Amino acid sequence: MAILPEGFALPPLPYLVALAAGLVGVGVGLTRTRPTVTPEHVLALVPWMVAGSALHVLYVVDALPPAVEPLAGTPAVYLSVAVVAGATWLALDATDLASPPALAAPGALVAAGLAGFALFIGLAAGTLSVVWPGVALVAALVVSPLTWRVVTRLAPEAAAAGSLGLLAIFGHALDALSTAVGVDVLGFGERTPLSRVILDAAAALPTAEALGVGWLFVLVKLAVAGFVVALLADYVREDPTEGSLLLGLVAAVGLGPGVHNLLLFAIAG
């Protein structure tokens, strides 16, 4: 069974070398300067995650210039955003301006521009429809705090994860619920093999005709996200810097695909 998502392909060698060099440069710079890392700094990276999602949507709908396209595929888009966000953090730290708002602001501008362009494409094509993506977003906003409450009730130590723990649960709730809407309502397929296994398992149940197949995926994602957050809570307490960064990565793994789903579904009708 394949383990990589459909569309996974490395960019051409020159782009790959440039991305690798950028990652090494940013990594070395961050290691040497060791900028202040707080949960608020990690939260400030959320707009950059959204920017990466919007960039990949533009790649999927063939709306990027040929010279930029190789930087926006899977997995290149993750590396591209990491390089730009990391370089921004380094530049801000060098001028003593690396506050969370200052780190978030450039990402928010980039995200707004890319997402706005994607929505304009959908509007111009007459395929823009935000109803079901909006339903998925509202559902995630409702389900996330409820899940957080359950997690902290079952594992009180999870509360140490704080806002980043809630963000991680929201990211995965958004990914799961948007996937469920895409599969059960809008007729989209799932590109990730492991996710397809869960969806196929739900399709084999007697409940498939009445409830669809996305509900099982939602339950599994929320359970796994809650477990991981509870597992990392002690790490956040013992080493706030590394723990916060790791929890931010967990959040990004859910939030990135979730935002991508919402935007793609909205412009594809």
N, C-alpha and C positions, 0 to 999 in steps of 0.2 A: 504494500500500500504506500502511495506517495505521502510524504510528510510535509512537503513544501506547498504553499498556496499556488493556485493557478496564476500565471503571469510573472512568477518569480524568475528573474534573470539579471545577471550582473551587467552593468553598463559596459560600453566599449572600453578597451584597455586604457586609452588616454584619460578618460573620465574616471576610471577606477583608480588610476595612479594619483590623479589630482585629489580625489576624495580621501584616499589613504594618507596622502601627504598632509592634507588639511586636518584630518583627525589626529595624526601624530603631533602636528604643530600645536593644535589647540590643547590636546592632552598634556603635552609637555609644559605648555604655558600655564595651564590651570594647576598642574602639580607643583610647579615652582612658585607661583604666586600665592596659591592656596587662598583664594578669595573667601570671604565669609559666606557660609552656607547655613541658612536657617530654613525652617519649613516654609516661611514666607517667600524666600528666594526660589524654592522649588515650585511653589504655587505660581510664581511669576513666569514660569516656563510654559504654563498652560496655553497662552496665546501662540507660542511657537509650535506647540503640538497641533493646534487648530490650523495654523499656517501650513504645516506639512500635509495635513489631511486635504486641505483645499488644493494644494499644489498637485497632489496625486489625482484628485478628481479631474483637474484640468488635463492631466496626462491621459486619463482613461477616456475622456471625450475628444482627444486629439486637438486640444485648443492651445498647445504650447508651441513656441518656435522650435524648429528642428535642433538648434544648438542647445536648447535648454532641456529638451525632452529626456535625454539619457539620465539627467539628474533627478528626475521625478518619478521614475518607475519603482518597482519593488525589487530589492531593498534599498536602492540608491536614495530614495527620498528621505529615509531616516538618517542616512549619513549626511546628506546635504543640509538638512535642518540642524543637525547636531553641530556641524562645522560653523554655520552662520550664527546660531545661538551662542555657541561657546566663544566664538571670536568677539561677539558683542559683549558678552560677560567680561572677557579679558580687557577689552577697550574701556569699558565702564570702570572696571577695577583699577586700571592704570591711572584714571583721572579722579579716583575716589568718589565716583558717582554710582557705584554698584548697589544701589538700593533696590528693593523689590519693584517699586513702581517704575524706576528707570529701566530695569531689565524687561519688564512686561510691556512697556509702551511701544518699542520698535516691533516686537512680535505682534502686538495688537494691530498696528498699522498694516503690517504685511498680511496678516490674516484677513483683515477687513477688505483689503484690496483684492486679494485672490478670491475670497468667497464672494465678494460683490461681483467680480468679473464672471465667476461661474454662474451666479444667479442671473446675470444679464444674458448669458448665453441661453439659459433655459427660457427666459422671457422672450428673447428674440426668436427662438425656435418655436414658441407656442407650447412648450412642454412643461413649463414651470408649474409645479403643484406642491404646496407646502403642508397640505392637510395631514397626510399620514406621517410624514417626518415630524410634524408638530405633535401629533399624538404620541409618537415614540419618545420625544423629548420630554413632554409633560409626564408621561408614565415613569420615565427614569428619575425625574425630579421628585416624584411621589414615592417611588419604591426605594430609592437610595437611603433616605433617613430612616425608613422603616427597617430596612436590612441592617443598617448601622446599629439601630437600637437592639435588634435581635442578637447581633454579633457581640455587642458589649454586654448584653445580659448573659449570654452563654459563656463568654470569655471576657470577664471584666478587665483583664490586662490589656485587651485590645484598645481600650480608651487612650492608652499612651501614644497611639498612632495619630491621634488628634485629627486635624483638618486634612492631613494627607491620607489618612485611612479612609475618611469619608470620600475624598476625591477618588481614591482607587476604586471604591465600591461604586461610585457614580459612573466612572469611566466604563467599568465592565457591565453595569446595568444598561448604560446607553448602547454599548455594543450589542448586548444580548437582545434588548427590546427592539432595536432598529433592525437587527437581523431577522427577528421573528416577524416584524411587520413586512420586511422585504420578501421573505419566503412565503408567508401565509396569505398576505394581502396583495402585494404588488407583483408577485411572480418572478422575483429575482432568484438567482441561484447563490449558493455559498461556495466560495473559492478555497476555503481552508479545509484540508482533508479531515482533521480531527473533528471540526465542527460538523462536517457532513455526516460523520459516524453517529453523532448524537442526534442529528435531525433524522437520519435514516432509522435509528432506533425508535424515535417517537412515531415515525410514519408506520412502523410495524405494530403499534399498539392499537387496541380497539377504539381509543379516544381520538385517533387521528382525524376521522371524518368530522367530528363535532368540535374539537378543540384546535385542530391544526397540528403542526409539528414543532413550532417555535417555543412552546411553553416549557418543554423539557430542557431546551438549550438555556433558557432564561434561568431556570432553577439551578442547573449545573454551574453556570457562570457565577451566579450570586453566591452559591455555596463555596466555590473555589476561591473567589475573591475574598470572601469573609474569612476563610481559613488562612489564606496567605497574609492578610492584614493582621490577624491575631498572632500569627507566627512571627511576623517582623516587628511587632510592637516592642518586645524586649530589646531588640537590636536598636530601634530608634531611641529608646531610653538610655542604653549603654553607650552608644556612639551616635549622637544626633546628626552629625554631618553625613556619614556614610549611610546611616539608616534612612535619613530623609531622602537622599539621592536614590537609594534602592526602591523606596516606596514610591517615589516619583516615577521611576521607570515602570513599576507595576501599573501605576495609573495610566501612563502613556500607552501601554500595550492595549488597554481597553478604550481609552478616550480617543486615540487616533483613529482606529477603525470605526468607532461609533460616529464620530463627526463626519468621517468620510461617507459612511452610509447615509446619514441624514442629507448631506449636500448632494450626493449622487442621485438619491431617490427624488429629491426636490426638483432637480433640473431635468431628470429623465422622464418626468410625468408618471 
